[in-house]
Amino acid sequence: MGEWGETRLEMVLGGADSKPAGAFKTSLGNRFVDRMVNGIAHEAKAGVNVKLIAGHRKQIMKDLVLLNTG
């Protein structure tokens, strides 16, 4: 489902920009995002029962680090 979600995100964003080639480095580890458009990261989550799990929480914490450090 993850690949479907990323494909759907690309469609919703009108094919704008692309998946970054590498990760953003944070103090909590690398953060890979699904798509960057005009300097804004976009993330797709897809599935039947998408829930906030520990891995998603860690992604959110990394996003906060990136926001706070510019």
C-alpha positions in Angstrom: 0.0 0.0 0.0 2.9 2.4 0.6 3.9 2.5 -3.0 0.2 3.2 -3.9 0.1 6.0 -1.4 3.2 7.6 -2.8 1.8 7.3 -6.4 -1.5 8.8 -5.2 0.4 11.7 -3.5 2.2 12.4 -6.8 -1.1 12.6 -8.6 -2.7 14.9 -6.0 0.3 17.2 -6.2 0.0 17.2 -10.0 3.4 15.5 -10.5 5.1 18.6 -9.0 8.8 18.1 -8.1 10.0 14.7 -7.1 11.1 12.3 -4.3 14.3 13.7 -2.8 17.4 11.7 -3.7 18.6 11.5 -0.1 17.6 12.0 3.5 17.5 15.0 5.7 19.9 14.6 8.6 18.5 15.3 12.1 19.8 14.8 15.6 17.3 11.9 15.8 18.5 10.2 12.6 17.8 10.5 8.9 14.4 11.6 7.7 13.3 10.4 4.3 10.2 12.2 2.9 8.0 11.1 0.0 7.9 14.3 -2.0 9.2 17.9 -1.8 7.3 20.7 -3.5 8.5 24.3 -3.1 10.5 23.5 0.0 7.6 21.7 1.7 7.9 18.0 2.5 4.9 15.8 1.9 4.3 12.4 3.4 1.9 9.6 2.3 0.4 7.0 4.6 -1.9 4.4 3.1 -3.6 1.2 4.1 -6.7 -0.2 5.6 -5.9 0.6 9.2 -3.2 3.4 9.2 -2.5 4.2 12.8 0.0 6.4 14.7 2.7 3.9 15.6 6.1 4.4 17.1 7.7 4.7 13.7 5.3 7.5 12.7 5.9 9.3 16.0 9.6 9.2 15.3 9.1 10.7 11.8 7.0 13.5 13.4 9.7 14.2 16.0 12.3 14.4 13.2 10.0 16.7 11.3 9.8 19.0 14.4 13.6 19.0 14.6 13.8 20.0 10.9 11.1 22.8 11.4 12.9 24.1 14.5 16.3 24.2 12.8 15.2 25.7 9.5 
